[in-house]
Amino acid sequence: MDTKSKALFQAANRHIPGGVNSPVRAFLAVGRTPRFIASAHGDRIVDVDGNEMIDYVCSWGPGILGHAHPDVIRQVKDACEKGLTFGAPTENEVVLAELIAEMIPSMEVSRLVGSGTEAVMSAIRVARGFTKRDKIIKFQGCYHGHSDCLLVQAGSGALTTCVPDSAGVPADVVKNTLVASYNDDSSVEEMFRLHPDQIAAVIVEPVAANMGVTLPKPGFLEFLRKITRAYGALLIFDEVITGFRLSPGGAQEYYHVTPDLTTLGKIVGGGMPIGAYGGRKEIMDLVSPVGAVYQAGTLSGNPIATTAGIATLRILKGDPGIYQRLSEKAERIEQTIREASKGFVCVNRIESLLSVFFTPRRVSDYKSVSSSDTAAYADYFGYLLDHGVYVAPSQFEAMFLSDAHTEQDIAYTCGIISDYFSGRCRWMDEWKNGSF
């Protein structure tokens, strides 16, 4: 039942492009009407029609503790009573910066901004200012927000809608953006060979999660660290998704590879809009007002967002067992999909990040990701949604686990997944009949 959601979507389309404020929310890739959410608590979300669903989107990652965590909500309410924004420094900004540096030591100095997109845009500007070079390397299928120079063969919503580049981005803006193949050392080597003294930075999702979860091959991140140092370029880890998700210190702690600059979003704001970028002091000292790289933001360091971020990070820091619990829950779902699908799909998982790709191929890069059958995924998505399990409305997004997911809800989810692959799906029948 989605009567109210349909009515709201119709109304939204009159005043909002595509009826949504972020493209993937439109459910275009799965041929459905988006569910308009009324409330959420723990691992459940409730739409405006009263449908309750087990949520594996978790607001695309920030909800690592679950929705409406009581400690976070209490502190945010208290902060709201003191004022929503001041346009002046607050103690919270200092506390959050100290927490970030403690949990991610490579971020000796950091600057708070309004979003992950803003964090990445600023980090690249700093890298260019520090190296006095213009070119950057990104990877096919990796999404780093919607700033102009990075909307080149991007992932996330751009991949979902089969629009790798965006209209409105001048050719001159992207002329300094070089695109390499994720997990392909030789493609990176070739670019450094062709432009040895021109590359300011390599930016990478250390675990690609915007073309679905795609893990770095053994040694790939170490290779990026080595080659950037050899050529005097900076290494930027976009940890907007992986930061505080894979471990308290993010992907760089998990893989023991230290970048020069790191960008954060999502979890660092505890569900409130925020981003951060940072790195070694000698690099970050270039940022205004102490340096010549200008960056500013009226609402940067917002007291409500920093309150939510501090509360969330303190919980994660104080209870490291969260990560083991998250991993065990995700592993149960992973094993269920593997066993039930009997090799018809590829499952990629790292800790509490998970993707199922409707292809029998091993998914390790943009090319293999693109072999996924999106119609089959839409069928899978619809079945889960109709049975109260809410996953990403796109083949090319991750499934997120939270500490609030109960054993009962994990068991129910695994049962629904098993039922789907047991013969009820059009896709498997057609596959068996040689239609694919």
PyMOL commands that set and color helices and strands:
alter all, ss='L'
color gray80, all
select helices_A, chain A and resi 3-15+17-19+23-26+28-30+58-60+70-82+91-103+116-131+148-150+156-160+171-174+185-194+220-231+250-255+266-269+281-284+303-318+321-341+366-369+374-386+407-424+426-432
alter helices_A, ss='H'
color red, helices_A
select strands_A, chain A and resi 37-41+44-47+52-55+109-113+135-139+177-180+199-204+234-238+261-264+275-279+346-350+353-357+389-390+399-400
alter strands_A, ss='S'
color yellow, strands_A
deselect
rebuild
show_as cartoon
